[in-house]
């Protein structure tokens, strides 16, 4: 049922059978999730929160080692190799993050505007984690590079209600969710069907959509990064994958 649920998320526009399958499997998994135990319970809870293909690949890989450790135990050598590779990339990216955050803030101002908020989140949360270990080498620099006045934020729901003159917030939320699902189907169709554009060009767009889903789907991760992003940044930059 869980695998069927994950597969149903790969549906594109016009695949009504997969739409129905998604509704059915999601309903059934929600019904039984509180009665599950062990790794299966964690697998289902995470899938209901964020389907595999909508998550950031590195985060999903790290979570896979924990949530599917029983399945991975059948291929112990491969699991150990995967964990070692993940830990190598973690150390490499942690080093790169430290170098960039400490020495190249002027260069970061050259980043596109749509990237800066996400990078700011990363730096701020990572700085907090570093402080817990007594290392605060780049906190002030990070704030100087990215801190800007933010006025009263306009929520997507509020903007939709104003634009389309909708008075019921629940109706606005439902319509926005439909728009999001439609956009995901367009993205999937662009990735799955034969195309003239290389996947190397499409992949960054897909990953940006994944990042937005991670940051904003359940909370305002930009304003309150501790609600969601702190967990992910800890997985990627602090906790190593267990090799045993």
C-alpha positions in Angstrom: 0.0 0.0 0.0 2.8 2.4 0.9 4.7 1.7 -2.4 1.4 2.1 -4.3 0.9 5.5 -2.6 4.4 6.6 -3.6 4.0 5.5 -7.2 0.6 7.3 -7.5 2.4 10.5 -6.9 4.1 10.1 -10.2 0.9 10.7 -12.1 0.7 13.5 -14.6 -2.2 15.5 -16.1 -5.0 13.3 -17.5 -4.0 10.1 -15.5 -7.3 9.9 -13.6 -6.7 6.3 -12.5 -3.6 7.4 -10.6 -5.5 10.3 -9.1 -8.1 7.9 -7.7 -5.3 5.6 -6.6 -3.6 8.4 -4.7 -6.9 9.4 -2.9 -7.5 5.8 -2.0 -4.1 4.9 -0.7 -3.7 8.2 1.2 -7.0 7.6 2.9 -6.1 4.0 3.9 -2.7 4.9 5.2 -4.1 7.8 7.3 -6.6 5.3 8.7 -4.0 2.8 9.9 -0.9 4.9 10.6 -1.6 5.2 14.3 -1.9 1.4 14.6 1.5 0.7 13.0 4.7 0.1 14.9 8.5 0.3 14.4 10.1 1.2 11.1 6.9 0.8 9.1 5.2 3.4 11.2 8.0 5.9 10.6 7.9 5.1 6.9 4.2 5.8 6.6 4.3 9.0 8.7 7.1 10.4 6.6 5.5 9.5 3.3 2.2 11.1 4.4 4.1 14.3 5.4 6.3 14.3 2.2 6.2 11.8 -0.6 9.7 10.6 -1.6 10.0 12.3 -4.9 9.0 15.7 -3.4 11.8 15.7 -0.8 15.4 16.8 -1.2 17.3 13.8 -2.5 20.1 14.1 0.1 17.6 14.3 2.9 15.6 11.5 1.6 18.7 9.3 1.3 19.7 10.1 4.9 16.2 9.3 6.2 16.1 6.1 4.1 19.1 4.7 6.2 17.0 5.1 9.3 13.5 4.4 8.2 14.4 1.4 6.1 17.2 -0.1 8.1 15.6 -3.5 8.3 15.2 -3.7 4.5 18.8 -2.4 4.1 20.2 -5.0 6.5 19.6 -7.6 3.7 22.3 -5.9 1.8 24.7 -5.0 4.5 27.8 -4.3 2.4 25.8 -2.0 0.1 24.3 -0.2 3.0 27.7 0.5 4.6 29.0 1.8 1.3 26.0 4.1 1.0 26.4 5.4 4.5 30.1 6.0 4.0 29.4 7.8 0.7 26.8 10.0 2.4 29.2 10.8 5.2 31.9 11.8 2.7 29.5 14.2 0.9 28.3 15.5 4.3 31.8 16.5 5.3 32.6 17.9 1.9 29.5 20.1 1.9 30.0 21.1 5.5 33.5 22.3 4.6 32.2 24.2 1.5 29.5 25.8 3.6 32.0 27.0 6.2 34.3 28.4 3.6 31.5 30.3 1.8 29.9 31.6 5.0 33.2 32.8 6.5 35.0 34.2 3.5 32.8 35.0 0.6 29.8 37.1 1.7 30.4 39.8 -0.8 30.2 37.2 -3.5 27.0 35.9 -2.1 25.4 39.2 -2.8 25.7 38.3 -6.5 23.3 35.4 -6.0 19.8 35.6 -7.6 17.2 37.0 -5.3 15.2 33.8 -5.2 18.2 31.9 -3.8 19.1 34.3 -1.1 16.2 33.6 1.3 16.9 29.8 1.3 20.6 30.3 1.8 19.9 32.7 4.6 17.9 30.0 6.3 20.7 27.5 5.9 23.3 29.9 7.4 21.2 31.0 10.3 20.1 27.5 11.4 23.6 26.0 10.8 25.1 28.9 12.9 22.8 28.0 15.7 23.9 24.4 15.6 27.5 25.5 15.6 26.9 27.7 18.7 25.7 24.6 20.5 29.2 23.2 20.1 30.9 26.5 21.1 31.8 27.5 17.6 30.2 30.8 16.4 32.8 31.8 13.7 30.4 33.1 11.1 27.2 34.2 12.8 27.8 37.9 12.6 29.1 37.8 9.1 26.0 35.8 8.0 23.7 38.4 9.5 25.6 41.3 7.9 25.5 39.6 4.5 21.8 38.8 4.4 19.8 40.6 7.1 17.3 43.0 5.6 14.2 44.6 6.9 11.1 42.4 6.3 7.8 44.1 6.4 4.5 42.4 7.2 4.5 39.3 5.1 1.6 38.6 2.8 0.6 35.0 2.9 -0.2 33.1 -0.2 -3.7 32.4 1.1 -4.3 36.1 1.8 -3.1 37.1 -1.6 -5.3 34.5 -3.3 -8.4 35.7 -1.3 -7.7 39.3 -2.3 -6.9 38.6 -5.9 -9.9 36.3 -6.6 -12.2 37.9 -4.0 -12.7 34.8 -2.0 -14.0 35.3 1.5 -13.7 31.8 2.9 -10.1 30.9 3.9 -10.8 27.2 3.7 -11.9 27.5 0.1 -8.8 29.6 -0.7 -6.6 26.9 0.8 -8.3 24.2 -1.1 -7.9 26.0 -4.4 -4.2 26.8 -3.7 -3.6 23.1 -3.0 -5.2 22.3 -6.4 -2.9 24.8 -8.1 0.1 23.2 -6.4 -0.8 19.7 -7.4 -1.4 20.9 -11.0 2.1 22.5 -11.0 3.7 19.3 -9.7 2.0 17.4 -12.5 3.4 19.8 -15.1 6.9 19.4 -13.5 6.6 15.6 -13.6 5.4 15.6 -17.1 8.4 17.6 -18.2 10.7 15.1 -16.5 9.1 11.9 -17.6 8.1 12.6 -21.3 10.6 12.8 -24.2 12.0 16.3 -24.4 14.4 18.5 -26.3 15.7 20.1 -23.1 18.4 18.3 -21.2 17.6 16.9 -17.8 20.6 18.9 -16.6 18.6 22.0 -17.2 15.4 20.7 -15.7 16.9 19.2 -12.6 17.6 22.6 -10.9 14.0 23.6 -11.5 12.8 20.3 -10.0 15.1 20.8 -6.9 13.9 24.3 -6.4 10.3 23.1 -6.4 11.3 20.5 -3.8 13.0 23.1 -1.7 9.9 25.3 -1.8 7.8 22.3 -0.8 10.1 21.5 2.2 10.2 25.1 3.3 6.5 26.1 3.0 4.2 23.1 2.7 3.4 22.7 6.5 4.8 25.9 8.0 6.4 29.2 7.0 9.9 27.7 7.1 11.5 31.0 6.1 10.2 32.9 9.1 10.3 29.9 11.5 13.1 27.6 10.3 13.3 25.8 13.6 9.9 24.1 12.8 11.2 22.1 9.8 14.5 23.1 8.4 16.5 22.6 11.6 15.8 18.9 11.4 16.9 18.7 7.8 20.0 20.7 8.3 21.0 18.6 11.3 20.6 15.5 9.2 22.7 16.9 6.4 25.5 18.8 8.2 25.6 17.6 11.8 24.6 13.9 12.3 26.5 11.4 10.3 24.9 8.3 8.8 25.6 5.3 11.1 28.1 2.9 9.6 27.8 -0.3 11.6 
